[in-house]
């Protein structure tokens, strides 16, 4: 009995593993920060080096944080839709990284500025804390400062409807969520 | 299928975007040879997420440069290898490390080969024992 059972059992276990492995996508790494609080940061803004933007500014609202750079081709494609989302009243905070300040300002002036404000992270240090490894990447932040969702690659109407809108509605019932005043 | 293609296109553009990024500022080796050896070992252990199957040591991408600068700085600050690994894995996930940590969801990964080896040894021992119990120069009974 054993001599038949063992090979069949080994084969079954291997088959189960390989079958499971077929469905995995190595480029879809589960973002470890989802469900955790926003990483603490404080950075000068793109438009004004004297003004700082940090994690404290995000509290109390359901907002997007969008990592971008003028070197990022897909960000240019995404930009028009970000403007559209901003027009609906959803606050979008930018995280500009590994970029040149003058180029970033020119980009916003030329293409329009969907951001409440953009952090200027020249060395990419804040981007590391956010686990950002490319651009564009978009985070959805809850009112309590928890990261609710992370989307890698450009934001599109389909992604917005499918992934973001339901989560925002779960937070407060409407899109956009009204801001809760701090203090 | 379409989604797969779109994902591939997005990924390709990420790679291009990262490659076209700012000029790479070369990262100087650490003066202390012992620290530099640790730095070299660590950057070969961290996966570049933009260009899979390359370590950040081999990757020219901006994000890899950022991570190398960070590891460089953390070593100079006196952080241990374990602290640096944890720091990076907390942000990018365990899969960023080529050597995954030992924890419940990797037990099969780490223990699997040993279990298979033991299983093989067990089967082998049984076969050997069964054979040696048979009288010599006699075919297996029908």
Boltz contact constraints between the chains, C-beta under 6 A:
constraints:
  - contact:
      token1: [A, 27]
      token2: [B, 11]
      max_distance: 6.0
  - contact:
      token1: [A, 29]
      token2: [B, 93]
      max_distance: 6.0
  - contact:
      token1: [A, 29]
      token2: [B, 95]
      max_distance: 6.0
  - contact:
      token1: [A, 32]
      token2: [B, 93]
      max_distance: 6.0
  - contact:
      token1: [A, 71]
      token2: [B, 20]
      max_distance: 6.0
  - contact:
      token1: [A, 71]
      token2: [B, 21]
      max_distance: 6.0
  - contact:
      token1: [A, 72]
      token2: [B, 17]
      max_distance: 6.0
  - contact:
      token1: [A, 73]
      token2: [B, 13]
      max_distance: 6.0
  - contact:
      token1: [A, 73]
      token2: [B, 17]
      max_distance: 6.0
  - contact:
      token1: [A, 74]
      token2: [B, 13]
      max_distance: 6.0
  - contact:
      token1: [A, 98]
      token2: [B, 21]
      max_distance: 6.0
  - contact:
      token1: [A, 98]
      token2: [B, 22]
      max_distance: 6.0
  - contact:
      token1: [A, 98]
      token2: [B, 62]
      max_distance: 6.0
  - contact:
      token1: [A, 124]
      token2: [B, 66]
      max_distance: 6.0
  - contact:
      token1: [A, 128]
      token2: [B, 66]
      max_distance: 6.0
  - contact:
      token1: [A, 128]
      token2: [B, 70]
      max_distance: 6.0
  - contact:
      token1: [A, 131]
      token2: [B, 91]
      max_distance: 6.0
  - contact:
      token1: [A, 131]
      token2: [B, 92]
      max_distance: 6.0
  - contact:
      token1: [A, 133]
      token2: [B, 49]
      max_distance: 6.0
  - contact:
      token1: [A, 133]
      token2: [B, 50]
      max_distance: 6.0
  - contact:
      token1: [A, 133]
      token2: [B, 63]
      max_distance: 6.0
  - contact:
      token1: [A, 134]
      token2: [B, 14]
      max_distance: 6.0
  - contact:
      token1: [A, 134]
      token2: [B, 50]
      max_distance: 6.0
  - contact:
      token1: [A, 153]
      token2: [B, 10]
      max_distance: 6.0
